[in-house]
Amino acid sequence: MTPCLKVRGLRTYFHSGWGVARAVDGVDLELGRGRTLGLIGESGCGKSLTALSIMGLVDPPGRVESGSSIEFEGRQLVGLPEAEMEHVRGNEIAMIFQEPMSSLNPVYPIGYQVAEAVRAHEDVNRDLARARAIELLRMVHIPSPEQRASDFPHQLSGGMRQRVMIAIAIACRPHLLIADEPTTALDVTVQAQVLSLLAELKEKLDMALLLITHDLGVVAQLADEVAVMYAGRIVERGPLPATFAEPKHPYTEALLKSIPALGLTKEHPLQVIAGNVPSPLSWPEGCRFSPRCEHVFDLCRNAYPDLAGTNGQAVACWLDRVGGSTRRSSSP
């Protein structure tokens, strides 16, 4: 399948008086039409910044560095004039942001805000835009959309506000939808409803979905493929069932072991990943996970392995190259 989104060597750096923060530092991604890619990792690893880079929304002092490539349906987005990027943004690529309450304008009714998203990209009058807005609210399963269109954001629950954000995002039937932590701060039942809605809309509109989250349960429910990000780079990617069943990178393995489960006791507590994510101002030499890895050996500290693999599953880890015997015998 020809990918609708192809990211190669994406580097997004922040230049300041303290130095250069290499927040996203050589990311490669591919996503096909109608597919869902889950981008996972700890907070601060660069997931959201990757999405903002794709959308062309990185503000100074941050910038997408020269040599980066973001190709969408055969069109290069890096260096695209802002006027042309504004047409792509919202029309062909849309994004759902983390916190709907801060993303919605508190002084305008939700129907008006959805209608304005339509008018921003289509030449329609206010009446037709409002009719479209009501239809979009119905599409995201907001009850009594004709009446709720006059409500203000503070009159809606968190789940309803997130549905409004989804309605705005799909207003122009984009080919790619980026969902950045779409279930943050929602209770479990509402999370399930939002995830079910995203899956339904992806199929109905034949969109590609880039799902950014630290919640592995969310990824397991929606994604076809998964990319694991750590310290500004992709450390593992592949089909979701294979990656979760047999993780190749120690970081992916540690993430899966840290999922809370029933039956935890003092004798068998929740497993944690020791240490902290390093600073993008001074990434470690070699593999960036090496200071926290249980299987580290000298090569890990001196050289960073590129992503490599077979059968669609790739990993950036020396352990996968040198064999399991080193893994069993190695120590920090």
ZABA-308621 format. One line per 3 residues: number of its first residue (from 0); their letters; for each residue x negated, y, z of N, C-alpha, C, O. Coordinates in steps of 0.02 Angstrom, whole numbers, plus 50000, padded with zeros to 5 digits. Each point is the difference from the previous one (the first is absolute). Last residue first. Layout:
N
NUM> a> X:Y:Z:X:Y:Z:X:Y:Z:X:Y:Z | ...
This chain:
332
331> pss> 48813:49795:51698:49986:50071:49996:49929:50016:50019:49980:50058:50000 | 50066:49703:49889:50022:50034:50062:49983:50072:49995:49956:50018:49961 | 50065:49727:49883:49980:50070:50010:50026:50026:50065:50048:49974:50029
328> srr> 49994:49804:49871:49942:50005:50042:49980:50071:50017:49958:50011:50043 | 50231:49928:49815:50007:49963:50062:49942:50011:50048:50009:49999:50061 | 49987:50100:49722:50055:50028:50040:50006:49964:50067:50011:50032:50051
325> tsg> 49839:49889:49788:49974:50061:50030:50054:50030:50046:49984:50026:50053 | 50077:49789:49821:49953:49981:50052:49972:50060:50036:49991:49999:50061 | 50162:50017:49747:50029:49994:50067:49951:49982:50054:50012:50016:50058
322> gvr> 49917:50121:49712:50029:49937:50021:50021:49998:50072:49978:50042:50041 | 49931:50137:49802:49947:49956:50025:50028:49934:50028:49961:49954:50011 | 50181:50223:49897:49950:49984:49949:49951:49946:50024:49978:49957:49962
319> dlw> 50194:50137:50176:50033:49964:49946:49951:49978:49947:50013:49953:49962 | 49915:50184:50215:50016:49933:50025:50031:49957:49946:49988:49940:49996 | 49965:50294:49973:49944:49955:49986:50014:49930:50024:49973:49952:49971
316> cav> 50211:50233:49943:49972:49971:50060:49944:49952:49982:50007:49957:49956 | 50204:50170:49933:49935:50033:50006:49968:49976:50064:50002:50036:50051 | 50196:49854:49771:49979:50019:50068:49931:50033:49997:49958:49981:49959
313> aqg> 50279:49921:49886:49933:50027:50002:49984:50024:50070:50044:50022:50037 | 50141:49825:49798:49983:50019:50068:49928:50021:50003:49955:49961:49982 | 50153:49954:49817:50036:50059:50022:49985:50023:50070:50026:50052:50021
310> ntg> 49864:49761:49868:50072:49985:50008:50038:50060:50029:50048:49991:50038 | 49696:50027:50013:50034:49965:49946:50074:49991:50017:50021:50010:50057 | 49760:50175:50015:50039:49940:50016:50030:49970:49938:49987:50021:49944
307> ald> 49890:50221:50179:49991:49947:49951:50042:49940:50021:50012:49990:50059 | 49904:50284:50010:50056:49954:49996:49987:49948:49946:49981:50018:49944 | 49804:50088:50171:50056:50022:49959:50056:49949:50004:49989:49942:50020
304> pya> 49824:50105:50178:50019:49957:49944:50058:50030:49961:50046:50028:50029 | 49746:50088:50120:50073:49994:49996:50019:49957:49940:49980:50015:49944 | 49792:49993:50227:50026:50008:49932:50076:49991:50000:50026:49957:50035
301> nrc> 49837:50033:50168:49954:50033:49954:50029:50014:49930:49975:50043:49964 | 50125:49837:50231:49979:50066:50025:49960:50040:49948:49990:50060:50009 | 50084:49714:49950:50059:50043:50008:49980:50071:50019:50031:50048:49978
298> ldf> 49805:49778:50011:50018:50025:49934:50059:50049:50005:50003:50049:49963 | 49923:49835:50235:49957:50054:49977:50021:50030:49934:50000:50061:49992 | 50196:49828:50144:49930:49980:49997:49961:50054:49963:50030:50049:49977
295> vhe> 50234:49901:50151:49951:50041:49967:49930:49967:50000:49981:49968:50049 | 50255:49973:50035:49959:49956:49960:49942:50036:49966:49972:49974:49952 | 50204:50126:50185:49976:49944:50041:49950:49957:49963:49964:49960:50030
292> crp> 50093:50313:49937:50012:49933:49973:49969:49947:50045:49943:50007:50023 | 50049:50243:49984:50056:49970:50037:50011:49927:49982:50044:49968:50028 | 49785:50176:49870:49994:50012:50073:50055:49967:50041:49992:49994:50061
289> sfr> 50011:49986:49693:49948:49961:50035:49993:50017:50074:49987:49953:50039 | 50155:50141:49775:50031:49963:50055:49948:49964:50043:50018:49972:50052 | 49926:50150:49750:50024:50047:50050:50036:49967:50058:50013:50031:50051
286> cge> 49778:49883:49788:50072:49990:50008:50024:50044:50057:49972:49999:50055 | 49808:50096:49867:50023:49933:49986:50075:49995:50005:50036:50049:49985 | 49876:50147:50154:49966:49970:49942:50027:49930:49989:50024:49968:50047
283> pws> 50137:50213:50072:49942:49956:50012:49968:49978:49935:50033:49997:49948 | 50095:50240:50063:50016:49929:49996:49938:49959:50016:49945:50021:49984 | 50121:50232:50058:49940:49959:50003:50020:49926:50001:49997:49967:50052
280> lps> 50164:50206:49923:49941:50043:49993:49935:49960:50000:49949:50023:49975 | 50270:49882:50064:49984:50007:49929:49942:50048:49987:49975:50004:49944 | 50056:49841:50283:50016:50066:49972:49983:50004:49926:49947:49975:49979
277> pvn> 50125:49787:50146:49947:50051:49999:50022:50065:49968:50052:50003:49967 | 50104:49820:50172:49984:50016:49931:49946:50054:50000:50008:50050:50034 | 49994:49795:50181:50042:50049:49967:49979:50008:49927:49944:49983:49980
274> gai> 50037:49806:50226:49971:50060:49971:50051:50044:49965:50061:49990:50007 | 50002:49752:50013:49955:50039:50042:49975:50062:49963:49993:49999:49939 | 50241:49869:50032:49938:50009:49963:49955:50046:50040:50018:50058:50013
271> vql> 50174:49767:50090:49987:50068:49975:49935:50000:49961:49959:49955:50006 | 50249:49865:50096:49932:50011:49976:49993:50070:49971:50044:50024:49965 | 50123:49877:50234:49999:50027:49933:49928:50014:49979:49963:50031:50038
268> phe> 50056:49783:50150:50025:50068:49988:50000:50018:49926:49975:49964:49957 | 50012:49821:50207:50000:50007:49928:50028:50069:49981:50056:50005:49975 | 49920:49942:50251:49950:49953:49975:49992:50005:49924:49946:49987:49973
265> ktl> 50219:50140:50136:49934:50025:50022:49944:49955:49974:49946:50023:49984 | 50265:49970:49863:49991:49995:50073:49933:50031:50019:49962:50021:49956 | 50235:49945:49824:49938:50030:50025:49998:49996:50076:50050:50014:50033
262> gla> 50134:49916:49815:49957:49951:50031:49933:50027:50024:49958:49962:50022 | 50175:50147:49768:50027:49970:50061:49949:49951:50028:49961:49970:49963 | 49944:50233:49893:50041:49941:49990:50026:49976:50067:49974:50018:50052
259> pis> 49879:50197:49800:50033:49976:50061:50045:49941:49984:50034:49998:49948 | 49744:50062:49910:50072:50009:49997:50032:49974:50064:49988:49942:50018 | 49775:50048:49913:50020:50051:50049:50075:50014:49998:50024:50045:50035
256> kll> 49857:49803:49816:49998:49973:50068:50025:50049:50052:50019:49981:50055 | 49960:50084:49717:50053:49951:50006:50002:49970:50070:50055:49984:50025 | 49771:50168:49924:50065:50034:49998:50057:49950:50011:50046:50014:50038
253> aet> 49736:49901:49939:50010:50031:50066:50067:50037:50003:50034:49998:50051 | 49900:49907:49743:50012:49947:50049:50015:50029:50068:50046:49977:50035 | 49885:50170:49797:50068:49976:49987:50020:49946:50050:50056:50000:50025
250> yph> 49724:50074:49987:50046:50053:50022:50072:49979:49988:50043:50010:50043 | 49779:49849:49883:50010:49998:50072:50048:50054:50026:50034:49990:50051 | 49988:49906:49700:49959:50050:50034:50013:49997:50075:50058:49993:50021
247> kpe> 50060:49862:49829:49929:49990:49986:49955:50048:50040:49943:49984:50016 | 50316:49894:50019:49962:50062:49992:49926:49986:49992:49972:49957:50034 | 50252:49899:49940:49929:49987:50004:49960:50064:49989:49971:50009:49947
244> aft> 50267:49999:50072:49990:49930:50021:49926:49985:50011:49982:49965:50047 | 50088:50249:49871:50021:49991:50070:49988:49930:50025:49986:49989:50059 | 49963:50060:49715:49959:50043:50043:50019:49992:50073:49956:49998:50043
241> apl> 50169:49887:49790:49932:49973:50006:49958:50041:50048:49962:49972:50039 | 50261:50103:49913:50000:49935:50035:49930:49973:50011:49984:49976:50054 | 50040:50234:49823:50014:50002:50071:49999:49931:50033:49967:49993:50052
238> pgr> 49877:50072:49737:50070:49984:50011:50015:49994:50075:49959:49974:50038 | 49834:50176:49925:50021:49939:49968:50074:49989:50009:50034:50041:50031 | 49724:50100:50070:50064:50007:49965:50017:49935:49966:49956:49960:49983
235> evi> 49857:50179:50203:50029:49938:49973:50064:50017:49964:50037:50045:50020 | 49821:50126:50063:49956:49944:50019:50028:49933:49975:49962:49951:49994 | 50047:50329:49945:50039:49939:49999:49952:49942:50015:49950:49991:49966
232> rga> 50007:50266:50127:49990:49953:49944:50049:49941:50005:50024:49984:50054 | 49950:50201:50110:49997:50032:49936:49992:49955:49940:49997:50024:49943 | 50018:49895:50289:49947:50051:49995:49992:50026:49929:49944:50005:49975
229> ymv> 50210:49800:50015:49963:50014:50062:49946:50051:49984:49961:49992:49953 | 50274:49863:49938:49955:50057:49998:49966:50009:50067:50032:49996:50053 | 50108:49814:49779:49981:50015:50070:49946:50054:49998:49948:49991:49968
226> ave> 50263:49915:49866:49932:50026:50000:49984:50023:50071:50038:50040:50029 | 50154:49787:49834:49978:50040:50057:49928:50023:49988:49959:49963:49973 | 50287:49939:49890:49928:49999:50008:49981:50046:50059:50040:50042:50021
223> dal> 50184:49922:49940:49977:49945:49958:49925:49990:50008:49975:49943:50000 | 50208:50173:50185:49945:50005:49951:49991:49935:49960:50011:49945:50025 | 50156:50104:50163:50012:50033:49936:49948:49988:49946:50017:49998:49940
220> qav> 49989:49910:50294:50070:49999:49976:50007:50025:49929:50044:49977:49964 | 49746:50025:50154:50020:49931:49987:50071:49996:49972:50015:49954:49962 | 49900:50255:50109:49967:49978:49939:50024:49929:49981:50015:49986:49942
217> vgl> 50057:50102:50262:50031:50037:49945:49972:49977:49933:50036:49989:49952 | 49866:49927:50243:50066:49971:49990:50037:50033:49943:50035:49967:49962 | 49756:50116:50115:49993:49942:49956:50066:49965:49987:50009:49968:49949
214> dht> 49923:50290:50110:50044:49948:50025:49998:49940:49952:50029:50003:49946 | 49870:50214:50023:49956:49960:50043:50039:49941:50029:49972:49960:50037 | 50060:50182:49717:50022:49987:50068:49945:49966:50040:49953:49972:49971
211> ill> 50146:50111:49766:49944:50015:50045:50024:49992:50072:50048:50032:50021 | 50024:49895:49712:50023:50002:50069:49941:50008:50047:49957:49955:50004 | 50125:50075:49727:49938:49999:50040:50021:50012:50072:50020:50056:50018
208> lam> 50115:49860:49747:50003:50026:50068:49932:49992:50033:49975:49944:50006 | 50161:50070:49734:49944:49973:50038:50003:50033:50069:50017:50059:50006 | 50211:49908:49845:49943:50042:50020:49942:49956:50024:50009:49942:50018
205> dlk> 50236:50028:49891:49940:49971:49969:49939:50043:50014:49962:50017:49955 | 50272:50004:50127:49970:50052:49959:49936:49976:49964:49970:50038:49963 | 50157:49815:50181:50051:50035:49960:49968:50049:49951:50023:50007:49943
202> ekl> 49841:49874:50215:50027:49955:49949:50048:50038:49953:49998:49991:49939 | 49914:50127:50243:49945:49980:49956:50025:49956:49943:49980:50009:49942 | 50169:50052:50230:49989:50053:49952:49943:49984:49952:50003:50018:49941
199> eal> 50044:49829:50235:50057:50004:49954:49989:50052:49946:50013:49988:49941 | 49829:49992:50233:49997:49942:49956:50056:50002:49949:49989:49984:49941 | 50012:50181:50225:49943:50010:49954:49995:49942:49951:49988:50011:49940
196> lsl> 50173:49971:50231:50019:50051:49951:49944:50012:49949:50013:50005:49940 | 49946:49852:50243:50047:49968:49953:50021:50049:49945:50006:49981:49942 | 49864:50104:50231:49960:49955:49958:50044:49964:49949:49981:49993:49942
193> vqa> 50126:50142:50219:49961:50042:49954:49959:49956:49953:49996:50015:49940 | 50124:49877:50230:50046:50029:49952:49962:50041:49948:50015:49997:49940 | 49866:49912:50242:50022:49947:49954:50045:50028:49946:49996:49979:49942
190> qvt> 49938:50167:50231:49944:49982:49956:50020:49949:49948:49985:50007:49941 | 50168:50044:50228:49999:50052:49948:49942:49988:49952:50006:50011:49940 | 50011:49848:50247:50056:49988:49955:50002:50050:49943:50015:49983:49943
187> vdl> 49818:50042:50227:49990:49940:49959:50057:49988:49951:49988:49984:49942 | 49959:50269:50130:50007:49938:50038:50004:49940:49952:50007:50009:49940 | 49851:50217:50007:50067:49973:49994:50005:49935:50040:49952:49962:50006
184> att> 49846:50175:49959:50045:50029:50050:50073:49977:49992:50044:50028:50031 | 49812:49922:49757:49972:50027:50061:50055:50031:50043:50042:50037:49975 | 49964:49854:49799:50040:49978:50057:49973:50025:50067:50021:49976:50053
181> ped> 49879:50065:49723:50072:50018:49995:50042:49980:50060:50056:50023:50006 | 49688:50012:49914:50027:49983:50066:50076:50015:50002:50022:50040:50042 | 49907:50024:49741:49948:50006:50051:50032:49990:50069:50034:50044:50025
178> ail> 50016:49900:49703:50034:50005:50065:49946:49998:50054:49969:49948:50012 | 50063:50099:49706:49951:49990:50054:50036:50011:50066:50027:50054:50012 | 50044:49883:49719:50021:50029:50064:49947:49982:50052:49984:49941:50009
175> lhp> 50049:50070:49703:49960:49980:50058:50024:50036:50062:50006:50061:50000 | 50105:49973:49798:49972:49934:49982:49959:49972:50057:49991:49939:50006 | 50227:50236:50020:49928:49995:49986:49979:49929:49982:50034:49952:50017
172> rca> 50192:50191:50004:49985:49930:49981:49926:49992:49982:49984:49985:49943 | 50124:50213:50153:49985:50000:49928:49979:49931:49975:49969:49994:49947 | 50094:50038:50283:50046:50044:49964:49989:49998:49925:50048:50003:49961
169> iai> 49844:49883:50238:50023:49965:49940:50045:50043:49956:50030:49975:49953 | 49876:50112:50252:49944:49969:49964:50023:49967:49935:49964:50003:49950 | 50194:50090:50203:49962:50053:49966:49946:49970:49956:49989:50022:49944
166> aim> 50132:49829:50189:50043:50027:49947:49964:50055:49962:50005:50003:49939 | 49890:49910:50251:49997:49952:49945:50043:50024:49942:49980:49994:49942 | 50026:50131:50254:49934:50007:49968:49993:49951:49941:49970:50017:49949
163> vrq> 50222:49966:50181:50003:50062:49961:49933:50010:49964:49999:50020:49942 | 50015:49802:50208:50038:49985:49939:50005:50062:49956:49998:49995:49938 | 49905:50030:50273:49954:49964:49955:50035:49981:49935:49969:50000:49947
160> rmg> 50160:50100:50220:49952:50049:49972:49952:49966:49952:49983:50026:49947 | 50164:49837:50173:50035:50037:49948:49955:50053:49968:50002:50010:49940 | 49914:49868:50244:50009:49956:49943:50035:50035:49942:49982:49990:49942
157> gsl> 49992:50124:50264:49936:49992:49966:50006:49956:49938:49969:50014:49949 | 50252:50115:50117:49954:49958:50037:49934:49994:49961:49997:50020:49942 | 50161:50201:50034:49992:49931:49977:49953:49962:50046:49956:50029:50032
154> qhp> 50095:50208:49979:50063:49965:50013:49997:49926:49981:50048:49963:50010 | 49776:50200:49951:50004:49984:50072:50064:49963:50018:50005:49973:50055 | 49953:50104:49716:49958:49944:50022:50008:49982:50073:49998:49941:50017
151> fds> 50214:50168:49867:49931:50021:50005:49957:49943:50028:50027:49955:50032 | 50215:50034:49819:49967:49996:50065:49928:50026:49995:49969:49999:49947 | 50191:49970:49869:50002:50066:50032:49966:50001:50068:49995:50053:50031
148> arq> 50031:49747:49838:49958:50046:49960:49998:50070:50031:49953:50038:49987 | 50187:49780:50094:49933:50005:50030:49955:50047:49961:49950:50024:50027 | 50271:49929:49893:50002:50039:50062:49930:50010:50029:49983:50054:50023
145> eps> 50040:49817:49782:50029:50066:49984:50001:50044:50063:49986:50060:49996 | 49944:49709:50018:49949:50048:49976:50028:50069:49984:49964:50049:50007 | 50103:49731:50130:50036:50063:49986:49954:50054:49973:49994:50053:50030
142> pih> 49854:49762:50055:50074:49997:49999:50030:50069:49990:49972:50050:50022 | 49791:49851:49887:50023:50047:50051:50076:50002:49997:50028:50016:49947 | 49809:49851:49910:50046:49972:50050:50013:50047:50059:50006:49977:50057
139> vmr> 49869:50054:49729:49958:49980:50057:50044:49981:50061:49975:49996:50056 | 50129:50075:49742:49954:49947:49979:49957:49976:50058:49981:49941:50003 | 50164:50245:50023:50038:49937:50000:49953:49942:49983:50007:49945:50027
136> lle> 49903:50267:49962:50013:49984:50070:50040:49935:50006:49990:49961:50046 | 49975:50123:49739:49937:49975:50028:50009:49982:50073:49974:49949:50023 | 50206:50154:49868:49991:49932:49974:49936:49968:50027:49998:49941:50015
133> iar> 50044:50283:50037:50048:49957:50035:49993:49928:49977:50005:49954:50040 | 49867:50207:49848:49976:49991:50068:50046:49954:50040:49976:49956:50036 | 50086:50109:49746:49946:49951:49999:49974:49986:50069:49985:49943:50017
130> ara> 50173:50226:49962:50032:49935:49986:49948:49944:49998:50011:49945:50025 | 49911:50275:49997:50031:49977:50062:50035:49932:49990:49997:49957:50043 | 49909:50145:49767:49947:49978:50046:50029:49976:50066:49976:49950:50028
127> ldr> 50169:50146:49815:49978:49934:49978:49946:49973:50046:49998:49940:50015 | 50075:50276:50027:50055:49954:50011:49980:49928:49980:50014:49952:50036 | 49835:50231:49926:50006:49982:50071:50055:49948:50012:49991:49955:50042
124> nvd> 49892:50041:49716:50026:50054:50043:50011:49974:50071:49992:49941:50014 | 49811:49970:49814:50071:49990:50015:50024:50057:50045:49960:50031:50035 | 49812:49869:49849:50036:50062:49985:50075:49988:50008:50036:49989:49952
121> eha> 49746:49887:50177:50050:49993:49947:50039:50065:49992:50013:50036:50049 | 49812:49931:50115:49973:49964:49942:50050:49993:49943:49981:49978:49946 | 50062:50136:50265:49929:50016:49991:49973:49968:49936:49951:50024:49972
118> rva> 50272:49938:50112:49993:50060:49958:49927:50018:49988:49985:50034:49951 | 50068:49782:50193:50024:49986:49933:49986:50060:49954:49974:49991:49945 | 49981:50035:50281:49951:49953:49972:50019:49981:49929:49957:49992:49957
115> eav> 50192:50140:50166:49943:50039:49978:49945:49955:49971:49964:50021:49954 | 50226:49878:50145:50017:50032:49936:49942:50041:49972:49988:50001:49940 | 49992:49903:50275:49997:49948:49949:50015:50030:49931:49967:49982:49951
112> qyg> 50054:50161:50230:49929:49982:49992:49992:49945:49948:49952:50000:49961 | 50266:50072:50101:49965:50053:49964:49928:49980:49985:49975:50012:49946 | 50154:49847:50190:50023:49997:49931:49965:50052:49957:49982:49986:49943
109> ipy> 49982:50011:50292:49963:49948:49965:50021:49994:49927:49958:49986:49957 | 50051:50251:50174:50035:49935:50002:49963:49949:49958:49964:50017:49953 | 49899:50186:50159:50042:49986:49942:50035:49933:50008:49971:49953:50028
106> vpn> 49867:50141:50129:50051:50052:49992:50044:49990:49938:50043:50042:49986 | 49762:49819:50091:50053:49998:50050:50057:50050:49988:50052:49994:50030 | 49782:49863:49799:50008:50069:50023:50059:50003:50048:50056:49983:49981
103> lss> 49783:49795:49979:50062:50033:49979:50004:50070:50028:49977:50013:50056 | 49839:49850:49999:50000:50006:49927:50063:50034:49973:49998:50031:49947 | 49964:49912:50286:49955:50056:49981:49998:50010:49924:49978:50052:49977
100> mpe> 50152:49772:50110:50025:50061:50032:49957:50060:49982:50025:50056:49992 | 49919:49719:49934:50053:50034:49962:50024:50064:50032:50021:50046:49964 | 49740:49819:50036:50048:50026:50048:50055:50040:49966:49988:50057:49980
97> qfi> 49837:49825:49890:50006:49964:50063:50058:50023:50044:50038:49959:50025 | 49978:50067:49704:49950:50017:50051:50018:49969:50067:50056:49975:50010 | 49984:49966:49720:50038:50007:50062:49949:50010:50055:49956:49958:50011
94> mai> 50032:50084:49707:49971:49978:50063:50049:50013:50058:50031:50053:50004 | 49939:49917:49698:50031:50032:50059:49973:49970:50063:49973:49944:50000 | 49988:50080:49712:49974:49971:50062:50031:50038:50058:49997:50062:50002
91> eng> 50082:49996:49791:49975:49933:49981:49971:49963:50060:50004:49939:50004 | 50099:50271:50037:50036:49977:49941:49980:49929:49982:50043:49957:49990 | 49853:50153:50192:50072:50004:50013:50041:49973:49943:50054:49973:50010
88> rvh> 49710:50097:49926:50016:49994:50070:50075:50009:50011:50028:50053:49985 | 49882:49979:49799:49991:49930:50019:50025:49989:50071:50035:49951:50014 | 49964:50268:49903:50050:49960:49963:49996:49927:50020:50051:49966:50005
85> eme> 49791:50182:50082:50065:50013:50031:50056:49962:49964:50049:49981:50030 | 49731:50017:49884:50006:49956:50058:50067:50010:50034:50028:49953:50028 | 49914:50188:49793:50016:49933:49976:50009:49952:50058:50043:49955:49997
82> aep> 49891:50262:50055:50066:50004:49968:50022:49932:49974:50059:49982:50005 | 49722:50044:50087:50053:49997:50051:50070:50003:49968:50046:49967:50025 | 49746:49925:49840:50021:50067:50021:50061:49995:50046:50042:49957:49992
79> lgv> 49782:49842:49998:50059:50022:49963:50020:50070:50024:50002:50012:50060 | 49817:49844:50028:49985:50057:49957:50058:50025:49959:49993:50047:49961 | 50035:49714:50122:49946:50041:50029:49981:50054:49950:49984:49986:49942
76> lqr> 50176:49849:49996:50027:50053:50044:49946:50044:50031:50013:50058:50017 | 50026:49782:49749:49953:50016:50053:50026:50059:50041:50012:50054:49974 | 50126:49751:49881:49984:50071:50003:49954:50014:50060:50014:49978:50056
73> gef> 50092:49806:49883:49954:50020:49947:49978:50072:50001:49962:50022:49957 | 50183:49886:50212:50030:49985:49935:49959:50027:49943:50025:50031:49953 | 49862:50043:50245:50070:49981:50009:50033:49994:49931:50007:50049:49964
70> eis> 49737:49968:50172:50033:49994:49936:50071:49975:50011:50011:49946:50029 | 49765:50163:50098:50068:49981:50017:50039:50000:49936:50019:50053:49974 | 49705:49963:50113:50049:49989:49947:50066:49977:50030:50003:49951:50037
67> sgs> 49739:50183:50025:50058:49962:50021:50049:49993:49942:50004:50045:49958 | 49801:50087:50024:49985:49929:49992:50056:49955:50023:50003:49941:49983 | 49967:50298:50130:49991:49983:49930:49977:49927:49995:49965:49974:50043
64> evr> 50180:50093:50172:49934:50011:49971:49998:49980:49926:50039:49958:49978 | 50159:50141:50187:49984:49938:49965:49936:50012:49961:49997:50046:49958 | 50060:50092:50271:50007:49999:49927:49984:49930:49974:49960:49963:50030
61> gpp> 50077:50216:50210:49996:49934:49969:50006:50006:49924:50030:50047:49974 | 49985:50134:50199:49935:49986:49968:49993:49931:49970:49945:49981:49979 | 50253:50102:49954:49933:50018:50023:49997:50001:50076:50050:50018:50032
58> dvl> 50136:49823:49860:49986:50072:50009:49927:50011:50019:49970:49957:50033 | 50187:49848:49831:49944:50009:50047:49983:50074:50002:49983:50030:49949 | 50186:49844:49912:50020:50044:50056:49946:50008:50053:50015:50015:50057
55> gmi> 50029:49841:49731:49969:50065:49987:50017:50050:50054:50009:50060:49986 | 50047:49697:49996:50052:50051:49988:49971:50068:49982:50037:50045:49981 | 49820:49773:50076:50038:49980:49941:50051:50053:49981:50012:50013:49941
52> sla> 49872:50019:50258:49954:50009:49943:50035:49981:49935:49993:50035:49950 | 50117:49927:50253:50000:50071:49984:49954:50015:49941:50014:50045:49961 | 49989:49733:50121:50065:50018:49970:50001:50073:49980:50023:50017:49945
49> tls> 49790:49909:50172:50000:49969:49934:50065:50018:49963:49999:50016:49940 | 49983:50046:50282:49961:50045:49957:49994:49971:49929:49997:50038:49952 | 50107:49833:50216:50042:50057:49981:49963:50048:49953:50030:50028:49954
46> kgc> 49844:49787:50132:50059:49977:49960:50041:50059:49975:50013:50006:49940 | 49775:49980:50202:50004:50034:49936:50060:49981:49957:50004:50019:49942 | 49923:49925:50295:49958:49965:49952:50003:50031:49931:49958:49983:49957
43> gse> 50163:50076:50256:49937:50034:49987:49956:49966:49948:49945:50022:49987 | 50229:49829:50144:50007:50073:49992:49931:50030:49989:49951:49982:50034 | 50065:49764:49894:50008:50041:50060:50011:50073:49983:49983:50022:49945
40> gil> 50093:49797:49873:49939:50015:50036:50015:50044:50060:50056:50026:50008 | 50057:49888:49729:50001:49996:50073:49932:50016:50029:49949:49999:49966 | 50226:49999:49805:49935:50027:50019:49998:50005:50075:50035:50041:50029
37> glt> 50118:49818:49774:49994:50024:50069:49929:50022:50014:49953:49961:49993 | 50208:50012:49776:49933:49993:50029:50001:50029:50070:50017:50058:50009 | 50169:49849:49791:49989:50037:50062:49931:49983:50027:49983:49941:50010
34> rgr> 50154:50063:49730:49963:49965:50053:49993:50044:50061:50007:50061:49997 | 50089:50002:49784:50044:49952:50033:49967:49961:50056:50032:49956:50029 | 49801:50147:49804:50070:50021:50002:50043:49945:50030:49994:49942:49980
31> gle> 49746:50063:50091:50041:49990:49941:50071:50023:50010:50024:50005:50057 | 49718:50055:50049:50070:49985:50016:50041:49997:49936:50000:50047:49961 | 49728:49974:50160:50042:49991:49940:50070:49980:50022:50009:49963:50049
28> ldv> 49737:50156:50053:50067:49971:50009:50031:49989:49931:49986:50037:49953 | 49770:50045:50194:50027:49972:49938:50068:49967:50015:50005:49960:50045 | 49810:50232:50078:50058:49955:50003:50021:49979:49930:50005:50042:49955
25> gdv> 49808:50104:50167:49990:49949:49950:50056:49948:49999:49987:49940:50002 | 50010:50223:50178:49931:49996:49976:49991:49942:49952:49961:49953:50013 | 50194:50228:50152:50015:49947:49952:49938:49994:49957:49979:50049:49969
22> ara> 49982:50089:50205:50060:49968:50027:50025:49942:49956:50018:49947:50025 | 49762:50196:50027:50017:49958:49942:50061:49957:50019:49994:49939:50010 | 49893:50304:50073:50038:49942:50024:50024:49960:49941:50043:50023:49962
19> vgw> 49748:50159:50083:50048:49974:49952:50033:49938:50030:49967:49951:50016 | 49934:50263:50131:49974:49951:49953:50055:49979:49951:50051:50034:49994 | 49965:50138:50176:49973:49942:50037:49970:49948:49954:49966:49954:50022
16> gsh> 50145:50245:49900:49938:50019:50033:49968:49943:50038:49941:50002:50016 | 50215:49928:49780:50007:50048:50054:49931:50016:50029:49949:49973:49978 | 50208:49874:49827:49937:50036:50007:50009:50055:50053:50043:50043:49993
13> fyt> 50074:49709:49928:50012:50065:50032:49933:50033:50015:49958:49972:50035 | 50137:49827:49776:49955:50023:50052:50023:50067:50027:50034:50039:49966 | 50035:49731:49877:50028:50064:50023:49961:50021:50061:50003:49967:50052
10> rlg> 49989:49845:49730:49964:50029:50057:50031:50068:50016:50001:50045:49958 | 50039:49715:49881:50029:50060:50030:49960:50022:50061:49992:49962:50048 | 49986:49852:49769:49948:50042:50032:50025:50064:50031:49966:50051:49997
7> rvk> 50215:49842:49864:49932:49976:49996:49952:50050:50033:49999:50059:49981 | 50282:49862:49975:49954:50045:50036:49931:49969:49999:49992:49942:50017 | 50259:50035:49852:49934:49971:50005:49953:50053:50031:49987:50052:49970
4> lcp> 50293:49885:49971:49953:50041:50038:49934:49964:50005:49997:49942:50022 | 50169:49959:49855:50023:50069:49988:49956:50049:50039:49995:50058:49981 | 49931:49693:49914:50018:50039:50059:50026:50068:49982:49975:50032:49953
1> tm> 50046:49734:49907:49964:50063:49998:50019:50042:50060:50060:50014:50009 | 49945:49712:49978:50042:50060:50000:49956:50063:50000:49955:50006:50041
